[in-house]
Amino acid sequence: MAVGTVKWFNDAKGFGFIEPEGGGADVFAHFSAVQMEGFRTLKQGSRVSYELVQGPKGDLAQNICPLQVDDPGTTAAATQDSAA
């Protein structure tokens, strides 16, 4: 699987582009390829993993999975709450 960063994603139109981690041309991302529950969208700047496939108009991403990033602020707050 490839990894990249969401360059932009338009919720209204249901598509956007991913910038590959290793460089190269941006990869088309359609909401139908996003693997998540509920409203399928991607947040600009978030890291994702995906399968790169060749579409009729160029590279496109399939099986897009947002990668979880631990937020240090959230972790610290949770630790403080549990210590109280």
N, C-alpha and C positions, 0 to 999 in steps of 0.2 A: 504494500500500500504506500501511496505517496502522502506527503505531508505538506501543508501550505498554510497561508494566512488569507483570510477573507479580505479582498481588496475593497469590494462594495457589494451590497445585496439590496435590491429593491423589493420590498414586501408586496407592493401593489402590483408589480409586474411578475413577481415570482421567479426572478433570476438575478444573477450577479456573476462575479468573477473571483477566482482564487489565484493568488500569486504563489507559484511553487517555491518550496523552501530552497531548492537547489538552483533557482533562477530559470530563465526561459520564458516562453510565452504564457500569458495568463490563461487560465483554464475556465471554461464556461461551467456555471453551476446552476441547475434548475431545482426549484423547490421539491419536485417529485423525487429527486435523488437524495434528499436529506433524510437521514435515519434518526428520527426522534419522535416522541409522542406529542400529540396536540398540534398546534400551529407550527408548521415546518418553516423555519427561517434561519438565517445566519447573521451573526453580529459582526459588523466591520471590525477588523483587527483581531478576531478570534482565530485560534489555530484549529485546523481540521485535518483529518485523514480522509483519503478518498482513493478510489480506483480510477486510473487514467485510461480512458477509452477514446478511440478515434470515431468521431461523429461525421456527418455529411459536410459540416462546415468547419471542422477542425477538432482539436482536443476538447473533451468534456469530462466532467467528473461524475462518477456513479458511486453509490453507497457512501455518501458523505457523512462522516461522524464527527461532531464537535469534540475536541479534546478538552478534558477537564483540567483546569489550572487551579491549584489551591491558592486562595486569597489569604495572604498573611494576616491582614487586618481582621478577617472573619475568624480565622483560627485563634488569634490572640483573644478576641472578644469572647469566643466560646469557652476558652480555657479559663478566663477570668470569671465568667458566670458559673462554671462548674466548681470553682474553688471557693466561691462565696457561701 
